[in-house]
Amino acid sequence: MKRNNTELIGDVIRQFLRQEGLETPLNEYRLVDAWKDVVGEVIARYTTNLYIKNQILYVHLASSVIRQELMMGREMLVRNLNARVGSQVIVNIIFR
């Protein structure tokens, strides 16, 4: 018996996550997890806390020099992090 109403499992899972309201928290987790890969190991060592609130990524840094450098490349970081996740998760980054 052949079935014509088949769907890809990935599409079904994405649809389920969207319906249950789990897609946004999952993407936020992926973005925070991607921080280390996007900025590199050295900068990640100076990062003390990362969290997302209202589409803004808050980054606590232990070095004021690195904070200044990252502030200059903020827009590129937002683009790279969102591209890594594959959706628009954040619109801004605030360094503290």
Residue pairs with C-beta under 8 A, 6 or more apart in sequence:
14 23
17 23
17 26
24 89
27 85
27 86
27 87
27 89
28 52
28 89
30 84
30 85
30 89
31 52
31 57
31 81
31 82
31 84
31 85
31 89
31 90
32 50
32 51
32 52
32 57
34 81
34 84
34 85
35 44
35 47
35 50
35 59
35 81
36 44
37 84
38 77
38 80
38 81
38 84
39 47
39 70
39 77
43 66
43 70
46 61
46 62
46 63
46 66
47 59
47 60
47 61
47 62
48 60
48 61
48 62
49 58
49 59
49 60
50 57
50 58
50 59
50 60
51 57
51 58
52 58
52 89
52 90
55 89
55 90
55 91
55 92
56 90
56 91
56 92
56 93
56 94
57 78
57 81
57 90
57 92
57 93
57 94
58 93
58 94
58 96
59 70
59 93
59 94
59 95
59 96
60 96
61 67
61 70
61 95
61 96
67 95
67 96
70 77
70 93
70 95
71 95
74 92
74 93
74 95
77 93
78 90
78 91
78 92
78 93
81 89
81 90
82 88
82 89
82 90
